Amino acid sequence: MTKKKSILDLHKMKKNGEKIAWITAYDFPMASFAEQAGMDMILVGDSLGMVVLGYDGTVPVTMEDCISHCKAVRRGAPNTFIVGDMPFGSYHTTEGEAVANAVRFLKEASCDAIKLEGGVRVAGKIKAIADAGIVVIGHIGLTPQSAGQLGGFKAQGLYVDSARELIKDALAIQEAGALALLLEAVPPELTEFIAKKLTIPVYSIGAGLPCDGQLIICGDMLGMFQAFTPKFVKKYANVAEVITNAFKEYVEDVKTERFPEDKHVYHIKDTKEDFEKLFDEFN
């Protein structure tokens, strides 16, 4: 049985130069596959809004959505470190509401940490949640919940001025008490500087190699999400093609009566005559 990692294990891995591999998952089967594969962590991301629920972005996702999917993932991966994504609106008003929602996440979904987007502007919320005894993971760079302000799903920190702001965000997140940081769609040169500057683990999703580990969205790497594929995704499979072809074959089999075959049905145990008598009762 796999031993579930703790935040201390993740910090030790950074110190020892051992990379973390984690992935998003949103349901029981995907989580169980991830655990069987030896994944270090699973993120139940609000990306489920696009990958699972069919929204154009992450903003419509609710706390109920995230908690429900996180519960399923926990059942599928009981021995894996699971991070719950705080959805848009769950930490954007008061520090008290942010803490209450983070507490609810841990109590109802049994996740090991929560993740939220933003740097300096949410440092107070991070501190309040961390002070409540909850493991917080920060997320800066391309932050999908605020993609509208960023002008869309665009890489960040490509120029000195914006890179400076991201460094300030990273430092503020660590100072506020977050115990790890996720960088999304930033240049590897910036990723390397931040990873060396911070004492907490720094992970990449589209932020290059020089950091403490990599995250990828399961729907992207398996070829299941077809609306678009980010530049930073490596496709390890084309599950959508496999499933679509299987569905096509099934449709053809039904139409031509190749399915079901005799091996797919249950035969009567009494005699045929007994069943004919039964049918006669109703004629």
Secondary structure, 3 states (H helix, E strand, C coil): CCCCCCHHHHHHHHHHCCCEEEEECCCHHHHHHHHHCCCCEEEECCCHHHHCCCCCCCCCCCHHHHHHHHHHHHHHCCCCEEEEECCCCCCCCCHHHHHHHHHHHHHHHCCCEEEEEECHHHHHHHHHHHHCCCCEEEEEECCHHHHHHHCCCCCCCCCHHHHHHHHHHHHHHHHHCCCEEEEECCCHHHHHHHHHHCCCCEEEECCCCCCCEEEECHHHHCCCCCCCCCCCCCCCCCHHHHHHHHHHHHHHHHHCCCCCCHHHCCCCCCCHHHHHHHHHHCC
